[in-house]
Amino acid sequence: MALFLLGMVQVNFKGFLMPKILNSDDAVKKIPTGRRIYIGSGAAVPGALLEGLERNQDYFQKTEIAHLMLLDTPGFALEKDSVFRSNSFFIGDSMRDVVQNGFADYTPAFLSEVPELFRRGVVPIGAALVSITPPNRDGVCSLGTNVDLTLAAIESAHVVIAQVNEELPFTYGKALVPFKRFDYVIEENRALPQLKINSPGTVAKKVAENVSSLIPAHATLQIGFGSIPQAVLRALKSREGLGIHSEVITDGVMDLMKLGAVTNESKVVLQGRTCTSMALGSTELYRYLHHNPLVEFYPSDFVNDLLRISQNPEMIAVNSALQVDLSGQVCADSLGERLFSGIGGHADFIRGAAMSRGGKPIIAMPSTACDGTVSRIAPELSVGSGVTTTRGDVHYVVTEFGVARLWGKSLRQRALELIRIAHPDFRPDLLNHIKGKKYIHFQKELIDPQANYPHRYEEKRNFKNDSFCVRPCRSTDESRVQEFLCSLNKAELSEEGLKFEELLSPEQVRQFLEVDYETSITMLVMRPDEVRGEVVAMANLVPGKERGVSELLLFVNESVRKQGVGAYLSHRLIDFARSKDVGCVSVACHYENLAMKKIMDGMRKEFVSSMCRQESGRYICYYYLVKPD
């Protein structure tokens, strides 16, 4: 039910002096001509006021229309000779073509800093046109779905005009503004724009699966909108105690809150409540937000403040990219010189998450674009591309082919990590590029261009109540493997006929890394610290010199012996050999190495038959997975 009568000059509402109420045509004529106009964005765009501007262009001189993101292209943006010129702080689908064609402008800026641009007059605002809810009994209204830049625009503008829309949800936090703060208002109820997101395809689901593997229970999450972010949220339905501190929330966040996966119990900033600056989604989402005290809206300089973001432990920031080069530089806002989106909160959250205790800044994207014809992982960024995130800020890059861990890695290691998760069709060219740049200096390729890292072999496992990570060795584990080999007992190695110095040689270390996951594999057992990841045991299976025989080599640090680690690793490699139709596995050990003999004897039931022989003080045992000829 409407609270006002159009045409009245002023209303006294329960003792409060209220704004003047006008129609949209008269309201826009209160704007100082030639002064910059800010328009509320997203789901809270004041559509009736925007149309009033377009109908009354003759009243205005050349005027800039500033905004964050519009879901629909305004009519004036399509008119070359319009008196209005759009200036976006983030380019959405609706404004991409007009910006690229030169009919509109884009201002690159961190969202955390835009409110201050308004307040300090760097980007002065003459008038702010916004959407609000009807006031409550205390004369307070809400900005609804968008506080983002809107609150700062209201505080900075010479004239503030609001469209009262009963369809806008009444939200809390810094969304609350006294109704008397507005100079003029109009009344017009309109359904809010809805964000339609395509159902995630196979690639998006696989990317999401890899991203979700990095997100622990009780983490705090920032995530955007699009098919991959929504797939990530769907993959987190079974997580416990998640928190949300994100510049935008969508239906996916609502679903997790309803399921109880998001409780915000472990957050530091606004504990117990979801924190955001804008919401985009369905009518169901907007209804869910209406008078919901568990969701609070704050301006971008609050939500995107990297120091505030970093206060949340295990802050996980998931952002997308258009292109990543082999050094780790990220371009997320342009395709070469063609502007595509914007800086937005990308850098704010990447840096904030990196500063968080246990935080993870993640770049998630498909490995290719343009129907698989272009690799998003490129030797170098395309000419004209902006660097949205520097190589020093990037910790994780995720595609459907895996997770590249870049934090603390050299240029050579970064390149190899990224090539490993690139599409197989493009890996040979990427490898040739880093060879030309002298990132790698040996002849044999360190990774097979067609080898895909087998995530299915990754697991967390307890041995005698101690927790460990078990996973296949990656091409960038060179330093980890070398440190592990250095920790082994030299005397024991000598008994096994292994020379310590030769074992540590670059050629021998690379042998453990040069696996294709089809005929060869190296498995590691590591301490659960994901960053340092100390290796405590390693097993290697490679084709032997004898036809149809694969050789198994096992190393276990003294600190974890007699816990079943060696037996478990051997069992995993036997399973691998069986899955690859290997006929026989051979193991060589010193005749006094009772631990290794016990391991293999304990697995006899897994073999069809076995045969051992003694040679130069060592046992060489053959374990047949199929009946020998």
C-alpha positions as CSV (number, residue, x, y, z in Angstrom):
1,M,0.0,0.0,0.0
2,A,1.4,3.4,-1.0
3,L,2.4,5.7,1.9
4,F,2.3,9.0,0.0
5,L,0.1,10.9,-2.4
6,L,1.8,12.1,-5.6
7,G,1.8,15.8,-6.1
8,M,2.1,16.7,-2.4
9,V,4.9,19.2,-1.7
10,Q,5.8,17.9,1.7
11,V,4.6,15.3,4.2
12,N,4.8,15.1,7.9
13,F,5.1,11.4,8.7
14,K,4.6,10.5,12.4
15,G,6.4,13.7,13.4
16,F,9.2,13.4,10.9
17,L,9.7,16.0,8.2
18,M,9.7,14.1,4.9
19,P,11.1,14.7,1.5
20,K,9.2,16.4,-1.3
21,I,7.2,13.9,-3.4
22,L,7.1,14.4,-7.2
23,N,6.6,12.5,-10.4
24,S,9.7,11.2,-12.2
25,D,9.7,14.0,-14.8
26,D,9.6,16.8,-12.3
27,A,12.0,15.0,-10.0
28,V,14.8,14.7,-12.6
29,K,14.5,18.4,-13.3
30,K,15.7,19.1,-9.8
31,I,19.1,17.8,-10.8
32,P,21.7,20.6,-11.3
33,T,22.3,20.6,-15.1
34,G,25.8,19.5,-16.2
35,R,26.6,17.9,-12.9
36,R,27.6,14.2,-12.7
37,I,24.6,11.9,-11.8
38,Y,25.1,8.6,-9.9
39,I,22.5,5.9,-10.5
40,G,21.9,3.0,-8.2
41,S,22.9,-0.3,-9.8
42,G,22.2,-4.0,-10.0
43,A,18.8,-5.1,-8.6
44,A,18.3,-1.7,-7.1
45,V,18.4,0.4,-10.3
46,P,15.7,3.2,-10.0
47,G,14.1,2.3,-13.3
48,A,11.4,5.0,-13.2
49,L,14.0,7.8,-12.6
50,L,16.2,6.4,-15.3
51,E,13.3,6.6,-17.8
52,G,12.6,10.1,-16.5
53,L,16.1,11.2,-17.5
54,E,15.7,9.7,-20.9
55,R,12.4,11.5,-21.5
56,N,13.9,14.8,-20.5
57,Q,17.2,14.9,-22.3
58,D,16.4,18.3,-23.7
59,Y,16.5,19.7,-20.2
60,F,20.2,18.7,-19.7
61,Q,23.5,19.7,-21.0
62,K,26.3,17.1,-21.5
63,T,26.1,15.0,-18.4
64,E,28.0,11.9,-17.1
65,I,26.0,9.0,-15.6
66,A,28.1,7.1,-13.2
67,H,27.2,3.6,-11.9
68,L,28.5,0.3,-10.8
69,M,26.8,-2.4,-12.9
70,L,23.6,-2.1,-14.9
71,L,21.7,-5.3,-15.8
72,D,20.0,-3.6,-18.8
73,T,21.4,-1.2,-21.3
74,P,19.9,2.2,-20.9
75,G,18.4,3.8,-24.1
76,F,20.7,6.8,-24.0
77,A,23.8,4.6,-24.1
78,L,22.8,3.4,-27.6
79,E,22.4,7.0,-28.9
80,K,25.6,8.4,-30.3
81,D,24.4,12.0,-29.8
82,S,22.8,11.6,-26.4
83,V,23.5,14.3,-23.8
84,F,24.2,11.5,-21.3
85,R,27.3,9.5,-21.3
86,S,27.7,6.4,-19.1
87,N,30.7,5.8,-16.9
88,S,30.9,2.3,-15.4
89,F,33.0,1.2,-12.4
90,F,32.4,-2.3,-13.6
91,I,31.4,-3.4,-17.1
92,G,28.5,-5.9,-17.1
93,D,27.1,-7.7,-20.1
94,S,24.7,-4.9,-20.8
95,M,27.4,-2.2,-21.2
96,R,30.2,-4.2,-22.8
97,D,29.4,-3.4,-26.4
98,V,28.8,0.3,-25.9
99,V,32.0,0.7,-23.9
100,Q,34.0,-1.2,-26.6
101,N,32.4,0.9,-29.3
102,G,33.4,4.1,-27.6
103,F,29.8,5.2,-26.7
104,A,30.5,4.8,-22.9
105,D,33.4,5.1,-20.5
106,Y,34.9,2.8,-17.9
107,T,36.9,3.9,-14.8
108,P,39.3,1.3,-13.5
109,A,39.4,1.4,-9.7
110,F,39.3,-0.9,-6.7
111,L,35.8,-1.1,-5.3
112,S,37.2,-0.6,-1.9
113,E,38.4,2.9,-3.0
114,V,35.5,4.2,-5.1
115,P,33.4,5.5,-2.1
116,E,36.4,7.6,-1.1
117,L,36.6,9.0,-4.7
118,F,33.0,10.3,-4.1
119,R,33.6,11.7,-0.6
120,R,36.9,13.5,-1.5
121,G,35.4,15.0,-4.6
122,V,37.9,13.2,-6.9
123,V,34.7,12.0,-8.7
124,P,32.2,14.6,-7.5
125,I,28.5,13.6,-7.5
126,G,26.0,16.3,-8.3
127,A,22.9,14.1,-7.9
128,A,22.3,10.6,-6.6
129,L,19.3,8.6,-8.0
130,V,18.6,5.5,-5.9
131,S,16.0,3.0,-4.9
132,I,14.6,2.6,-1.4
133,T,12.0,0.7,0.5
134,P,9.1,2.5,2.1
135,P,10.1,3.9,5.6
136,N,9.3,1.9,8.7
137,R,7.4,3.3,11.7
138,D,10.5,5.0,12.8
139,G,10.9,6.9,9.6
140,V,13.9,4.8,8.4
141,C,14.0,3.1,5.0
142,S,16.5,0.6,3.5
143,L,18.7,0.6,0.4
144,G,17.7,-3.0,-0.1
145,T,20.0,-5.1,-2.3
146,N,22.6,-2.5,-3.0
147,V,24.6,-0.5,-0.5
148,D,27.9,-0.9,-2.4
149,L,28.7,2.6,-3.8
150,T,25.2,4.0,-3.2
151,L,25.7,5.0,0.4
152,A,28.8,7.1,-0.4
153,A,26.9,8.7,-3.3
154,I,24.0,9.6,-1.1
155,E,26.5,11.1,1.5
156,S,28.3,13.1,-1.2
157,A,25.6,14.3,-3.6
158,H,24.2,17.8,-3.7
159,V,20.8,16.4,-4.5
160,V,19.4,12.9,-3.6
161,I,16.3,11.6,-5.3
162,A,14.8,8.2,-4.4
163,Q,12.4,5.9,-6.0
164,V,10.3,4.2,-3.4
165,N,9.7,0.6,-4.4
166,E,7.8,-1.8,-2.3
167,E,9.3,-4.8,-4.1
168,L,12.8,-3.9,-2.7
169,P,13.6,-6.1,0.3
170,F,14.1,-4.3,3.6
171,T,17.7,-5.2,4.6
172,Y,20.0,-4.3,7.5
173,G,23.5,-3.2,8.4
174,K,24.5,0.1,6.8
175,A,21.5,-0.2,4.4
176,L,19.4,1.8,6.8
177,V,18.9,5.5,5.9
178,P,16.5,8.1,7.5
179,F,13.8,8.9,5.0
180,K,14.3,12.6,5.7
181,R,17.8,12.3,4.2
182,F,16.3,12.3,0.7
183,D,15.5,15.6,-1.0
184,Y,12.9,14.3,-3.4
185,V,11.1,11.0,-3.9
186,I,8.8,9.3,-6.4
187,E,6.6,6.3,-5.9
188,E,6.7,3.4,-8.3
189,N,6.7,-0.3,-7.6
190,R,8.6,-2.4,-10.0
191,A,9.7,-6.0,-10.0
192,L,13.5,-6.3,-9.4
193,P,15.8,-7.4,-12.2
194,Q,16.7,-11.0,-11.9
195,L,20.1,-12.5,-12.5
196,K,19.8,-15.7,-14.6
197,I,22.8,-18.0,-14.5
198,N,23.1,-20.9,-16.9
199,S,23.3,-24.3,-15.3
200,P,27.0,-25.3,-14.9
201,G,28.3,-27.6,-17.6
202,T,30.8,-30.5,-17.3
203,V,33.8,-28.2,-17.3
204,A,32.4,-25.8,-14.7
205,K,31.5,-28.7,-12.4
206,K,35.0,-30.1,-12.6
207,V,36.6,-26.7,-11.9
208,A,34.2,-26.3,-9.0
209,E,35.1,-29.8,-7.7
210,N,38.8,-28.8,-7.7
211,V,38.1,-25.5,-6.0
212,S,36.0,-27.1,-3.3
213,S,38.8,-29.4,-2.4
214,L,40.7,-26.3,-1.2
215,I,37.9,-25.1,1.0
216,P,37.8,-26.5,4.6
217,A,34.9,-26.6,7.0
218,H,34.6,-23.3,9.0
219,A,36.2,-21.3,6.2
220,T,34.9,-17.8,5.3
221,L,34.1,-17.4,1.6
222,Q,34.1,-14.7,-1.0
223,I,32.7,-15.7,-4.4
224,G,31.1,-13.9,-7.3
225,F,28.4,-14.8,-9.8
226,G,28.5,-17.0,-12.9
227,S,28.4,-20.7,-13.7
228,I,31.7,-21.6,-11.9
229,P,30.9,-19.7,-8.7
230,Q,27.5,-21.2,-8.5
231,A,28.9,-24.7,-9.1
232,V,31.4,-24.1,-6.3
233,L,28.6,-23.2,-3.9
234,R,26.6,-26.3,-4.9
235,A,29.7,-28.4,-4.2
236,L,29.9,-27.1,-0.6
237,K,26.5,-28.3,0.6
238,S,28.1,-30.9,2.9
239,R,30.6,-28.4,4.5
240,E,30.0,-27.3,8.0
241,G,30.2,-23.9,9.7
242,L,31.0,-21.9,6.6
243,G,31.0,-18.1,6.7
244,I,30.3,-15.5,4.0
245,H,32.1,-12.2,3.6
246,S,31.6,-11.3,0.0
247,E,30.9,-8.2,-2.1
248,V,28.0,-10.0,-3.8
249,I,25.7,-12.8,-2.8
250,T,23.4,-14.9,-5.0
251,D,20.9,-17.7,-4.8
252,G,23.7,-20.1,-4.1
253,V,24.6,-18.4,-0.8
254,M,20.9,-18.4,0.2
255,D,20.7,-22.2,-0.5
256,L,23.7,-22.9,1.7
257,M,22.2,-20.7,4.5
258,K,19.0,-22.6,4.3
259,L,20.8,-26.0,4.4
260,G,22.8,-24.9,7.5
261,A,26.2,-25.2,5.7
262,V,26.6,-21.4,6.1
263,T,26.4,-20.5,9.8
264,N,29.0,-17.7,10.0
265,E,30.0,-19.1,13.4
266,S,33.8,-19.0,12.8
267,K,34.0,-15.4,11.3
268,V,35.6,-12.5,13.2
269,V,33.9,-9.7,11.2
270,L,30.2,-9.7,11.9
271,Q,30.2,-13.2,13.4
272,G,26.9,-15.0,13.0
273,R,25.9,-12.9,10.0
274,T,26.5,-12.9,6.3
275,C,28.3,-9.8,5.2
276,T,27.9,-8.3,1.7
277,S,27.4,-5.1,-0.2
278,M,25.0,-6.3,-3.0
279,A,22.7,-9.1,-3.9
280,L,21.8,-10.4,-7.3
281,G,19.5,-13.3,-8.1
282,S,16.0,-14.5,-8.2
283,T,12.7,-13.2,-6.7
284,E,13.1,-16.0,-4.1
285,L,16.5,-14.5,-3.0
286,Y,15.0,-11.0,-2.7
287,R,12.1,-12.4,-0.5
288,Y,14.6,-14.3,1.6
289,L,16.5,-11.1,2.3
290,H,13.4,-9.1,3.3
291,H,13.7,-8.4,7.1
292,N,16.4,-11.1,7.5
293,P,18.7,-10.2,10.4
294,L,21.2,-12.9,9.4
295,V,22.3,-10.9,6.3
296,E,23.8,-7.5,6.6
297,F,24.7,-5.0,3.8
298,Y,27.6,-2.6,4.0
299,P,29.3,-0.2,1.6
300,S,32.2,-1.4,-0.6
301,D,34.9,0.4,1.4
302,F,33.8,-1.7,4.4
303,V,33.2,-5.1,2.8
304,N,36.2,-4.8,0.4
305,D,38.6,-3.4,2.9
306,L,41.5,-5.8,2.7
307,L,42.5,-5.4,6.4
308,R,39.0,-6.2,7.4
309,I,38.8,-9.2,5.1
310,S,42.1,-10.5,6.5
311,Q,40.7,-10.6,10.0
312,N,38.6,-13.6,9.1
313,P,40.6,-16.8,9.6
314,E,40.8,-19.2,6.6
315,M,39.4,-16.5,4.3
316,I,38.9,-18.1,0.8
317,A,38.6,-15.7,-2.1
318,V,37.4,-17.3,-5.4
319,N,37.8,-15.1,-8.4
320,S,37.8,-15.7,-12.2
321,A,40.2,-14.7,-14.9
322,L,40.3,-14.3,-18.7
323,Q,44.0,-15.2,-19.0
324,V,46.9,-16.2,-16.8
325,D,50.5,-16.1,-18.1
326,L,53.2,-18.6,-17.2
327,S,54.6,-16.4,-14.5
328,G,51.2,-16.1,-12.8
329,Q,50.1,-12.7,-13.9
330,V,46.3,-12.5,-14.1
331,C,44.1,-10.5,-16.5
332,A,40.5,-10.5,-15.5
333,D,39.1,-7.3,-17.0
334,S,40.1,-7.2,-20.7
335,L,40.8,-9.3,-23.8
336,G,43.9,-7.6,-25.0
337,E,42.9,-4.0,-25.4
338,R,39.1,-4.8,-25.5
339,L,37.6,-4.1,-22.1
340,F,35.5,-6.9,-20.8
341,S,34.5,-6.4,-17.1
342,G,36.5,-4.5,-14.5
343,I,38.8,-4.6,-11.6
344,G,35.9,-4.8,-9.2
345,G,36.8,-6.4,-5.9
346,H,39.1,-8.9,-7.5
347,A,42.4,-7.5,-6.1
348,D,40.8,-6.4,-2.8
349,F,39.8,-10.0,-1.9
350,I,42.8,-11.7,-3.4
351,R,45.1,-9.6,-1.1
352,G,42.8,-9.8,1.9
353,A,42.6,-13.6,1.7
354,A,46.4,-13.8,1.3
355,M,46.8,-11.8,4.5
356,S,44.3,-14.0,6.4
357,R,45.6,-16.8,8.8
358,G,45.1,-19.9,6.7
359,G,43.6,-17.9,3.9
360,K,43.6,-18.9,0.2
361,P,43.4,-16.5,-2.8
362,I,42.1,-18.7,-5.7
363,I,41.8,-17.9,-9.4
364,A,39.3,-20.3,-11.0
365,M,38.6,-20.6,-14.7
366,P,38.2,-23.1,-17.6
367,S,41.4,-24.0,-19.3
368,T,40.2,-22.8,-22.7
369,A,38.0,-20.2,-24.4
370,C,36.3,-19.8,-27.8
371,D,35.1,-23.4,-27.9
372,G,38.4,-24.9,-27.0
373,T,40.4,-23.0,-29.6
374,V,42.3,-20.6,-27.2
375,S,44.2,-21.5,-24.1
376,R,43.5,-19.3,-21.1
377,I,46.9,-20.2,-19.8
378,A,49.2,-18.3,-22.1
379,P,53.0,-17.9,-22.5
380,E,52.5,-14.2,-22.0
381,L,49.4,-11.9,-21.5
382,S,48.0,-10.6,-24.8
383,V,49.2,-7.2,-25.9
384,G,47.1,-4.5,-24.2
385,S,45.9,-6.7,-21.4
386,G,45.7,-5.2,-18.0
387,V,47.3,-7.0,-15.0
388,T,44.4,-7.3,-12.6
389,T,46.4,-9.4,-10.1
390,T,50.2,-9.4,-10.0
391,R,52.2,-12.6,-10.0
392,G,53.2,-12.0,-6.4
393,D,49.5,-12.0,-5.3
394,V,48.5,-15.3,-6.9
395,H,48.6,-18.4,-4.7
396,Y,46.3,-20.9,-6.5
397,V,45.1,-21.2,-10.1
398,V,42.4,-23.8,-10.8
399,T,41.1,-25.3,-14.0
400,E,39.2,-28.5,-14.8
401,F,42.6,-30.2,-15.0
402,G,43.7,-29.5,-11.5
403,V,45.2,-27.0,-9.0
404,A,48.4,-25.1,-9.6
405,R,50.0,-23.9,-6.4
406,L,52.1,-20.9,-7.1
407,W,52.9,-19.3,-3.7
408,G,56.6,-19.3,-3.0
409,K,57.4,-21.0,-6.3
410,S,60.1,-19.9,-8.8
411,L,59.3,-18.9,-12.3
412,R,60.3,-22.3,-13.5
413,Q,58.1,-24.1,-11.0
414,R,55.2,-21.7,-11.7
415,A,55.4,-22.4,-15.4
416,L,55.4,-26.2,-14.8
417,E,52.5,-26.0,-12.4
418,L,50.4,-23.9,-14.8
419,I,51.3,-26.1,-17.8
420,R,50.2,-29.1,-15.8
421,I,46.6,-27.7,-15.5
422,A,46.5,-26.3,-19.0
423,H,44.5,-28.1,-21.7
424,P,46.5,-31.0,-23.1
425,D,46.2,-29.6,-26.6
426,F,48.2,-26.6,-25.6
427,R,50.8,-28.1,-23.3
428,P,53.5,-28.9,-26.0
429,D,53.6,-25.2,-27.2
430,L,53.7,-24.0,-23.6
431,L,56.6,-26.3,-22.8
432,N,58.5,-25.2,-25.9
433,H,58.0,-21.6,-24.8
434,I,59.6,-22.1,-21.4
435,K,62.4,-24.1,-22.9
436,G,63.1,-21.1,-25.2
437,K,63.1,-18.9,-22.1
438,K,65.5,-21.2,-20.4
439,Y,63.1,-21.8,-17.5
440,I,64.0,-25.5,-17.9
441,H,67.5,-26.6,-19.0
442,F,67.3,-30.3,-19.6
443,Q,66.5,-32.2,-22.7
444,K,63.8,-34.6,-21.4
445,E,60.4,-33.1,-20.8
446,L,59.7,-32.9,-17.2
447,I,56.0,-33.5,-17.8
448,D,54.2,-35.5,-20.4
449,P,52.0,-33.0,-22.3
450,Q,49.1,-35.4,-22.3
451,A,49.5,-36.5,-18.6
452,N,46.6,-35.4,-16.4
453,Y,47.2,-35.3,-12.7
454,P,45.1,-38.0,-11.0
455,H,43.1,-36.3,-8.3
456,R,41.4,-39.5,-7.5
457,Y,44.6,-40.7,-5.7
458,E,44.6,-37.8,-3.3
459,E,43.3,-38.5,0.2
460,K,43.8,-37.6,3.9
461,R,44.6,-40.6,6.1
462,N,45.5,-41.3,9.7
463,F,48.4,-43.6,10.7
464,K,48.5,-44.4,14.4
465,N,46.4,-41.3,15.1
466,D,48.6,-38.9,13.1
467,S,47.0,-37.2,10.1
468,F,48.8,-37.2,6.8
469,C,48.1,-36.2,3.2
470,V,48.6,-38.9,0.5
471,R,48.9,-37.8,-3.1
472,P,50.7,-38.4,-6.4
473,C,54.0,-36.5,-6.9
474,R,53.8,-33.4,-9.1
475,S,56.3,-32.0,-11.5
476,T,56.9,-29.1,-9.1
477,D,57.7,-31.3,-6.0
478,E,61.4,-31.3,-6.8
479,S,62.5,-29.4,-3.7
480,R,60.2,-31.4,-1.5
481,V,61.5,-34.7,-2.8
482,Q,65.1,-33.6,-2.5
483,E,64.6,-32.5,1.1
484,F,63.0,-35.8,1.9
485,L,65.8,-37.8,0.3
486,C,68.3,-35.7,2.4
487,S,66.5,-36.9,5.6
488,L,67.0,-40.6,4.9
489,N,69.6,-42.7,6.8
490,K,72.8,-42.9,4.7
491,A,73.9,-46.2,6.2
492,E,70.5,-47.8,5.3
493,L,70.7,-46.5,1.8
494,S,74.2,-48.0,1.4
495,E,72.9,-51.4,2.5
496,E,70.3,-51.2,-0.2
497,G,73.0,-50.6,-2.7
498,L,72.0,-46.9,-3.2
499,K,74.6,-44.2,-3.1
500,F,73.4,-41.1,-1.2
501,E,75.1,-38.6,-3.6
502,E,73.6,-40.3,-6.7
503,L,70.2,-40.5,-5.2
504,L,70.3,-36.7,-4.7
505,S,71.5,-36.0,-8.2
506,P,69.2,-33.9,-10.4
507,E,68.9,-36.7,-12.8
508,Q,67.8,-39.2,-10.1
509,V,65.4,-36.7,-8.5
510,R,63.8,-36.0,-11.9
511,Q,63.2,-39.7,-12.4
512,F,60.8,-39.6,-9.5
513,L,59.1,-36.6,-11.0
514,E,59.0,-37.7,-14.6
515,V,55.9,-39.8,-14.4
516,D,53.0,-40.0,-16.8
517,Y,50.4,-41.5,-14.4
518,E,49.8,-44.3,-16.9
519,T,52.9,-46.5,-16.8
520,S,54.6,-44.7,-13.9
521,I,53.7,-42.9,-10.7
522,T,55.3,-41.6,-7.5
523,M,53.2,-41.4,-4.4
524,L,54.0,-39.1,-1.4
525,V,52.9,-39.2,2.2
526,M,53.1,-35.7,3.6
527,R,52.5,-33.8,6.8
528,P,49.1,-32.0,6.6
529,D,50.6,-28.5,6.4
530,E,49.5,-27.6,2.9
531,V,52.0,-24.8,2.4
532,R,55.1,-26.6,3.6
533,G,54.0,-30.2,3.1
534,E,57.0,-32.1,4.5
535,V,57.4,-35.5,2.8
536,V,57.8,-38.4,5.2
537,A,57.5,-41.4,2.8
538,M,57.7,-41.9,-1.0
539,A,57.0,-44.9,-3.3
540,N,57.9,-45.0,-7.0
541,L,56.6,-47.4,-9.6
542,V,58.2,-47.4,-13.1
543,P,58.5,-49.8,-16.0
544,G,61.6,-52.0,-15.4
545,K,64.2,-53.3,-17.7
546,E,62.4,-56.7,-18.0
547,R,59.4,-56.7,-20.3
548,G,56.1,-56.7,-18.4
549,V,57.7,-55.9,-15.1
550,S,57.4,-52.7,-13.1
551,E,59.9,-51.9,-10.4
552,L,58.7,-50.6,-7.0
553,L,60.9,-48.5,-4.8
554,L,59.9,-47.5,-1.3
555,F,61.4,-44.9,1.2
556,V,60.0,-44.3,4.7
557,N,61.5,-41.7,7.1
558,E,62.5,-43.2,10.5
559,S,60.0,-40.8,12.2
560,V,57.0,-42.6,10.8
561,R,58.1,-46.2,10.7
562,K,56.0,-49.0,12.3
563,Q,52.8,-47.1,11.6
564,G,51.7,-48.9,8.5
565,V,52.8,-46.1,6.1
566,G,55.1,-48.3,4.0
567,A,52.5,-51.1,3.7
568,Y,49.8,-48.7,2.7
569,L,51.9,-47.0,0.0
570,S,52.9,-50.3,-1.4
571,H,49.3,-51.4,-1.5
572,R,48.3,-48.2,-3.4
573,L,51.0,-48.8,-6.0
574,I,50.0,-52.4,-6.4
575,D,46.4,-51.2,-7.0
576,F,47.7,-48.7,-9.6
577,A,49.7,-51.5,-11.3
578,R,46.6,-53.7,-11.4
579,S,44.5,-50.9,-12.9
580,K,47.1,-50.4,-15.7
581,D,47.2,-54.2,-16.5
582,V,50.8,-54.5,-15.2
583,G,51.7,-58.2,-15.1
584,C,54.4,-58.2,-12.5
585,V,55.9,-56.0,-9.8
586,S,59.5,-56.4,-8.7
587,V,61.0,-55.3,-5.4
588,A,64.6,-55.4,-4.4
589,C,65.8,-55.1,-0.8
590,H,68.8,-56.0,1.4
591,Y,68.4,-59.6,2.8
592,E,68.3,-58.1,6.3
593,N,65.5,-55.6,5.4
594,L,62.9,-57.5,7.3
595,A,60.4,-54.6,7.3
596,M,60.2,-54.6,3.5
597,K,60.0,-58.4,3.3
598,K,57.2,-58.3,5.9
599,I,55.3,-55.7,3.9
600,M,55.4,-57.7,0.7
601,D,54.7,-61.0,2.4
602,G,51.7,-59.5,4.0
603,M,50.4,-58.7,0.5
604,R,50.9,-62.2,-0.9
605,K,47.2,-62.8,-1.1
606,E,46.9,-60.0,-3.6
607,F,49.2,-61.8,-6.1
608,V,48.7,-64.9,-8.2
609,S,52.2,-66.1,-7.4
610,S,55.6,-64.8,-6.4
611,M,59.3,-65.7,-6.9
612,C,62.4,-64.5,-5.1
613,R,66.1,-64.9,-5.7
614,Q,69.2,-63.8,-3.8
615,E,71.8,-61.8,-5.6
616,S,74.8,-60.0,-4.1
617,G,73.3,-59.9,-0.6
618,R,70.0,-58.7,-1.8
619,Y,66.6,-60.2,-2.4
620,I,64.9,-59.6,-5.7
621,C,61.3,-60.6,-5.5
622,Y,58.8,-60.8,-8.3
623,Y,55.1,-60.6,-7.5
624,Y,52.8,-61.6,-10.3
625,L,49.4,-59.9,-10.7
626,V,48.5,-62.3,-13.5
627,K,49.6,-65.9,-14.0
628,P,53.1,-65.9,-15.7
629,D,53.6,-67.5,-19.0
